[in-house]
Amino acid sequence: MGVVSIVKCSTYNSEVVREALKKSLEPLGGIKKFVKLGSKVLLKPNMLSAKSPEDAITTHPVIVEEVIRLVQSAGAKAFIGDSPAMDSQQKGYQKTGFEKVAQDTKSELVFFKGKNTAVPNAILCKSFYLYEDLPKYDLIINLPKIKTHMLTDYTGAVKNLFGLVVGKNKGGFHLRYSDKKAFTQMLLDLYYHVMPGLTIMDGVVGMEGEGPFAGEPRKIGLLLASNNALSLDLAVTKIINMENTPLNQIVKERKLVDSVDIVGEDLNKLVISDFARPKGYMKESSGIISSLFNRFFLIYPFVDKDKCTGCRMCFNICPSKPKTISMIRGGRKFIPSFDYKNCIRCYCCHEVCPEKCIVLKRKLL
């Protein structure tokens, strides 16, 4: 049974975060329950792209720093690692503040090299191109951020582990598993292979609406910790009033979680009824009606030509290029053009657009 500890944390002030972390870990046995003397610990934050902490796209560096200091206080060595689908790791570490955290704490940034890794017990995806040194760590601490997601509806603890797939190799998974539930099952296969020992979620400021990149910051004021990332996600989706995500559906269908033990704050009193959902999210599954609605009113990417700078990031990230996205001349610049017959609706283009000029709209087929 997963234990989910929830404490209030209203700010990224270091002292406030430090106390909230300690308080959240107490019901789980404290940091020494997970971190052993002389061990090597990999911290896996959310580093979607090279963005500053104020954008609420990545795990806040103060969370990362205070977790590192706890790890070090237990006599272990801390490493920070993630592999964004866009931008380089170096640029990501610099912009997110993780590089400074590593310098201040004398911890180590790791740069991913990948290798094909077999996952024989997987339900759907039997291999991943993962960070090759993953088995060398004694513990993985998962540090996700609460955000909505245009493809999977919600991205949290389980989805955060997708960052262990090296760089642009992530695009191929979108192509192979273009259906929401299939993509989520792939994420679960990865989760059960990696199985982080501890998950601590940044819920001080999350993201709502068109996440995980183009949404709006939303103050939530929470810090959550659990020995079970899946249980943590179930608790968070209740808090943000999104209990019908593909992840929740699969968990229910496969009976993956018997029960979740919530300690700390009262979960029912934390529900945010007006948390903005991503386009395409349907709170209630209505069988044939839902199926017909999604079939004939599908959500597709459109480009705002006036805002587009022609940076080509959407083209570079698209797993089905050049069939879906091509760059055509539009005045003095090249702008993306979409062939919707080939679009798999992974929304990677929307996710990476630095100008937020890729917008998602329903398109009547």
Disulfide bonds with the S-S distance in Angstrom:
none
